[in-house]
Amino acid sequence: MKRLALLLWLAACSSNPVDVSGDYSIQLTDGSNGCMFSNFTTGATTMDISTTVTQNGTAVSAAVGGIGAVALDALLGSATFVGTLDGDTLSLAITGTHSAGSGGCAYTMNAALDATYANNAISGTVSYTSDTNNSPDCGAITGCVTTQEVAGSRPPK
């Protein structure tokens, strides 16, 4: 009996991660706008954003296409989230490289995508945060958070 329990435990520990790879159609819904992004309206939705998710074990990347890529490139300097998969939970990020500022303030924006996967669909939140030089000129951009809800699906595999 102990041998069977050990074998079952070992089998559970060596399972492969869920396959989240594929081409997704994503919908974004604007949430809070703590970073005061222009052209951002709480509750507004953007549909049919093409996103290609690739996976190597628990390492995952999500390359956003189309108009979503243009917006992310302008804000962050990249349109590809990278990170990990833990069970059915995705933790992906873009560390911004596009510098911005005003007066003595210099900053970049970062994005974190926290989502779950189930039945060929993902859902979660993208949080945009600032990384400032802590100048008093940064004002409200310091510590700001802007969010978007994410929902998307891929064809079944």
Secondary structure, DSSP 4 states (H G I P E B T S, - for coil): -HHHHHHHHHHHHTPPPP---EEEEEEEEEEEETT--TT--TT-EEEEEEEEEEEETTEEEEEE-HHHHHHHHHHHS--EEEEEEETTEEEEEE-----EEETTEEEEEEEEEEEEEETTEEEEEEEEEEEE---GGGGGGTT-EEEEEEEEE----
